[in-house]
Amino acid sequence: MRAIVIRGKGGAEALEVREVPTPEPKGDQVRVRVRAAGLNRADLMQARGMYPAPPGAPADIPGLEYAGEVDALGPDAVGPLRVGDRVFGIVAGGGQAEYVLTPERMAVPIPPGLDFVQAAAIPEAFITAHDAIRTQGELEPGGTVLIHAVGSGVGTAAVQVAHAMGCTVFGTSRTSEKLQKARALGLDHPIDPAEGDFARVVRERTDGRGVDVVIDFLGAPALAANLAALAIRGRLVVVGLLGGASTTLDLNIVLRKRLTIIGTTLRARPIEEKLAATRRFAEQVVPWLTRGVVRPVIDGVFDLDQYREAQVRLESNQVFGKVILRLSDS
């Protein structure tokens, strides 16, 4: 099979398409013929040697999500999936290849009406967003949430998930254009960078209360303002560290407001936790997708031979939604 292979540390230049052995499913695994795969910043970090694959995942083939058709079943894969079923899901690596292995329970049937490119834009973004908002952040329907980087793949998904729950959604982005696009997804209060301190804006628009949950991708530079933006007993869910990992923490505000700070990733979690997150996604988000309550947001689609252009696009910070790699006719 053909796959994107990391041949050294670096950016897009460290990647190349190679012929590699097609994996064989074992145990309860299914093999999926990948039709399209989403790109993520984790792929860029892995190519730079900053985010190695966990044990058991391909060390040199990036890709955390896929959409395709079941191609073969392991000896212990007893159903309900069958060869030919259209499925999508998250994996710990190896998604940017013509075939990928996954435990049968981690593969979710693709809702009718979605093609493979659309489906590939969903798993990592929506499972991460739903898990961060509902499971980690414990946001209740009708609550308030601040989401950073609303133009990112997870950001566009998080806005839609919170809106579908009937929550009031605040959001930040680097550009006014992305904020305006996010309005169409359910963003109630776009906070333009030109407005300065986002915590002040949040407090002004909540009559001083603050929000119940902050979903953060920025890390260190946003920490103090994130805590200031939270309501009493609020929860800060740290999903990414785009701005850096180290800063000073003022424990006074944590104590005074009785705040909770939660760090979360999907890739490194035990399989049972990933299964639980996938199951919750299948139970709540997939019906929304079927009814059109939420939808994948796609910035651009690239063929496999354009993988370097796809990586460059993802790194450009001009992206709104997901960058998709098409591995075959979709």
C-alpha positions, 0 to 999 in steps of 0.5 A: 500500500501507499502511505505517507512516511516520516523519513526524518525530523522537520516540516513537510520536507520530512514526509514522503509517499512510500510503498509499505507492507499492507497491515493484516488485522489481528484479534478484534481488529478490522482493516479499513480501506482509507478513502480520506484522512484528516490532517492535524497539528499533531501530525506536524508535531510528530514529524518534528519529533515532538509528539511520538506515536504511543506504543502499538501505533505506527511510529512513522506513518502519521494520521489520527483519523480516517474514513473508508470501508471495512476491507478485512476482519480479524479472527475475533471481530465478530460484528456488527461490522461487515466487509464493505461497511462505511466507517470512520473513527480515530486511531493512534497513528497510521491514518494517512495510508491506504489501509489502517487497522483499528479495533472493531469497537472504535469504528463508527458507521458513517451517517447516510448523506456524508461522503468520505471526504466529509466524514474524514473531517469529523472524528478527531475534531468532534470526538475531541470537542464533545469529550472536552465540553461534555465529559471533561468540562461537564458543561450542561445544556444552557450553560456558557462556554468560551472557546478559543481558536474557533476557526480550527478543526476542533474549534469549529466542532466545539462551537457547533456542539455547544450550540446544539446543546443550547449553550451561549457560546463565546469565541476568540480567533486571530482574525475577524474573518474567522469569527464571522464565519464561526457565527454561522456555526452558532458562535453567539459572542465573537471576541475580536483580537482588536478588543484586547482582553477577552476576559474583560469582554466576557465579564462585561457580556455576562454581567460580571459572572463569567463563563462555566467552561473555557475550552483552551488551545492556547496554553501559557499566554492565555492562562491568567485571562482564562481564569479571570473569564471563568465563573465561580466553580468554573472549569478550564479544559486545556486541549492544546498548547499552541502558545507555549507550555510554561507560565506562572499560575496565580493560585489565589484566583483558583482558590477564591473562585474554586476553579478546576483546571483539566488537561486532556488529550485523546491519543495517549489515553488507554483504549477503554477511555477512547472507546468511551469517548467514541461511544458517547460521540456515536450516541449524541453527535452522530444523530446530530450529523444525520439530522444536519444539526452539526456538520463538518467544516472543510478548508481544503482537500488535497490528493495523496500526491499533494501531501506536502501542499496539504501540510503547508496549508495546515501550517499557514494559520489561514485554515478555517476547519479541516484540511483533508487528504484524499487517498482515493476516489471519494 
